[in-house]
Amino acid sequence: MSELTGGLEAALVKASSPSWAQRVRAGRDLASFADVSEAVEALVGLLLDAEDTAVTRQTAEALARVGTVPAIRLIALAVAEADDNQADWLQIGVHDALMGPGGVPDIAVVCGKLVWDPEEAVRRGAADISAWADGPRC
Protein backbone atom coordinates (compact mmCIF):
# COMPACT_ATOMS: atom_id res chain seq x y z
CA MET A 1 0.00 0.00 0.00
CA SER A 2 1.42 3.38 -0.97
CA GLU A 3 1.78 6.20 1.54
CA LEU A 4 -0.90 8.15 -0.35
CA THR A 5 -3.36 5.25 -0.23
CA GLY A 6 -2.51 4.61 3.42
CA GLY A 7 -3.19 8.25 4.29
CA LEU A 8 -6.54 8.12 2.53
CA GLU A 9 -7.52 4.87 4.25
CA ALA A 10 -6.50 6.16 7.69
CA ALA A 11 -8.43 9.41 7.17
CA LEU A 12 -11.53 7.51 6.03
CA VAL A 13 -11.42 5.49 9.26
CA LYS A 14 -11.14 8.70 11.32
CA ALA A 15 -14.11 10.22 9.43
CA SER A 16 -16.49 7.77 11.11
CA SER A 17 -14.92 8.04 14.58
CA PRO A 18 -17.16 8.88 17.55
CA SER A 19 -14.50 11.42 18.56
CA TRP A 20 -15.11 14.91 17.18
CA ALA A 21 -11.36 15.58 17.31
CA GLN A 22 -10.70 12.55 15.10
CA ARG A 23 -13.40 13.70 12.65
CA VAL A 24 -11.83 17.19 12.53
CA ARG A 25 -8.47 15.59 11.75
CA ALA A 26 -10.14 13.44 9.07
CA GLY A 27 -11.65 16.54 7.43
CA ARG A 28 -8.26 18.19 7.26
CA ASP A 29 -6.55 15.03 6.02
CA LEU A 30 -9.21 14.23 3.41
CA ALA A 31 -9.40 17.75 1.95
CA SER A 32 -6.48 17.04 -0.37
CA PHE A 33 -8.41 14.00 -1.66
CA ALA A 34 -11.50 15.99 -2.73
CA ASP A 35 -11.10 14.69 -6.27
CA VAL A 36 -10.94 11.03 -5.16
CA SER A 37 -14.31 9.28 -5.33
CA GLU A 38 -13.68 7.27 -2.15
CA ALA A 39 -13.28 10.50 -0.15
CA VAL A 40 -16.28 12.43 -1.50
CA GLU A 41 -19.01 10.84 0.62
CA ALA A 42 -16.91 11.06 3.78
CA LEU A 43 -16.11 14.73 3.16
CA VAL A 44 -19.74 15.69 2.56
CA GLY A 45 -20.64 13.78 5.73
CA LEU A 46 -18.02 15.74 7.68
CA LEU A 47 -19.23 19.04 6.22
CA LEU A 48 -22.73 18.18 7.41
CA ASP A 49 -21.63 16.62 10.73
CA ALA A 50 -24.74 16.48 12.91
CA GLU A 51 -22.86 16.09 16.19
CA ASP A 52 -20.23 18.85 16.26
CA THR A 53 -19.99 22.19 14.50
CA ALA A 54 -16.19 22.17 14.82
CA VAL A 55 -16.10 19.30 12.33
CA THR A 56 -18.21 21.28 9.85
CA ARG A 57 -16.16 24.45 10.29
CA GLN A 58 -12.71 22.83 10.11
CA THR A 59 -13.59 20.65 7.11
CA ALA A 60 -14.99 23.65 5.20
CA GLU A 61 -11.86 25.64 6.01
CA ALA A 62 -9.57 22.81 4.87
CA LEU A 63 -11.44 22.38 1.58
CA ALA A 64 -11.50 26.14 0.96
CA ARG A 65 -7.74 26.22 1.50
CA VAL A 66 -7.32 23.49 -1.13
CA GLY A 67 -9.44 25.73 -3.37
CA THR A 68 -9.78 23.36 -6.34
CA VAL A 69 -13.00 22.91 -8.28
CA PRO A 70 -13.61 19.46 -6.68
CA ALA A 71 -12.97 20.86 -3.18
CA ILE A 72 -15.25 23.87 -3.55
CA ARG A 73 -17.86 21.68 -5.29
CA LEU A 74 -18.10 19.58 -2.10
CA ILE A 75 -18.67 22.69 0.02
CA ALA A 76 -21.33 23.82 -2.49
CA LEU A 77 -23.09 20.44 -2.23
CA ALA A 78 -23.05 20.70 1.56
CA VAL A 79 -24.36 24.29 1.49
CA ALA A 80 -27.29 23.16 -0.64
CA GLU A 81 -28.17 20.40 1.87
CA ALA A 82 -27.33 22.25 5.09
CA ASP A 83 -29.80 23.54 7.63
CA ASP A 84 -29.39 27.17 8.70
CA ASN A 85 -27.03 26.34 11.58
CA GLN A 86 -24.81 24.14 9.42
CA ALA A 87 -24.78 26.77 6.66
CA ASP A 88 -23.58 29.35 9.20
CA TRP A 89 -20.68 27.10 10.22
CA LEU A 90 -19.83 26.31 6.60
CA GLN A 91 -19.68 30.05 5.94
CA ILE A 92 -17.47 30.61 8.99
CA GLY A 93 -15.11 27.86 7.81
CA VAL A 94 -14.82 29.43 4.35
CA HIS A 95 -14.31 32.84 5.97
CA ASP A 96 -11.57 31.41 8.22
CA ALA A 97 -9.74 30.18 5.12
CA LEU A 98 -10.13 33.51 3.33
CA MET A 99 -8.90 35.49 6.31
CA GLY A 100 -6.22 33.07 7.49
CA PRO A 101 -2.49 33.30 6.91
CA GLY A 102 -1.12 32.37 3.52
CA GLY A 103 -4.27 33.19 1.58
CA VAL A 104 -6.28 30.82 -0.53
CA PRO A 105 -7.01 30.46 -4.21
CA ASP A 106 -9.67 32.80 -5.57
CA ILE A 107 -12.81 31.02 -4.45
CA ALA A 108 -15.07 33.35 -6.47
CA VAL A 109 -13.29 32.27 -9.67
CA VAL A 110 -13.81 28.60 -8.78
CA CYS A 111 -17.48 29.28 -8.00
CA GLY A 112 -17.76 30.93 -11.42
CA LYS A 113 -16.74 27.61 -12.96
CA LEU A 114 -19.32 25.77 -10.87
CA VAL A 115 -22.24 27.77 -12.31
CA TRP A 116 -21.99 25.34 -15.24
CA ASP A 117 -22.16 22.24 -13.04
CA PRO A 118 -24.86 19.79 -14.15
CA GLU A 119 -26.24 19.55 -10.59
CA GLU A 120 -28.60 22.37 -9.66
CA ALA A 121 -27.70 21.98 -5.96
CA VAL A 122 -24.02 22.62 -6.76
CA ARG A 123 -24.89 25.74 -8.77
CA ARG A 124 -27.06 27.06 -5.93
CA GLY A 125 -24.42 26.32 -3.27
CA ALA A 126 -21.66 27.85 -5.39
CA ALA A 127 -23.69 31.07 -5.72
CA ASP A 128 -23.91 31.26 -1.91
CA ILE A 129 -20.18 30.63 -1.47
CA SER A 130 -19.36 33.24 -4.11
CA ALA A 131 -21.45 35.78 -2.20
CA TRP A 132 -19.56 34.90 1.00
CA ALA A 133 -16.21 35.33 -0.77
CA ASP A 134 -17.24 38.69 -2.23
CA GLY A 135 -18.85 39.90 0.99
CA PRO A 136 -17.43 42.30 3.55
CA ARG A 137 -14.09 41.31 5.01
CA CYS A 138 -13.52 41.71 8.74
Order of alpha helices (4+ residues) and beta strands (2+ residues): alpha-alpha-alpha-alpha-alpha-alpha-alpha-alpha
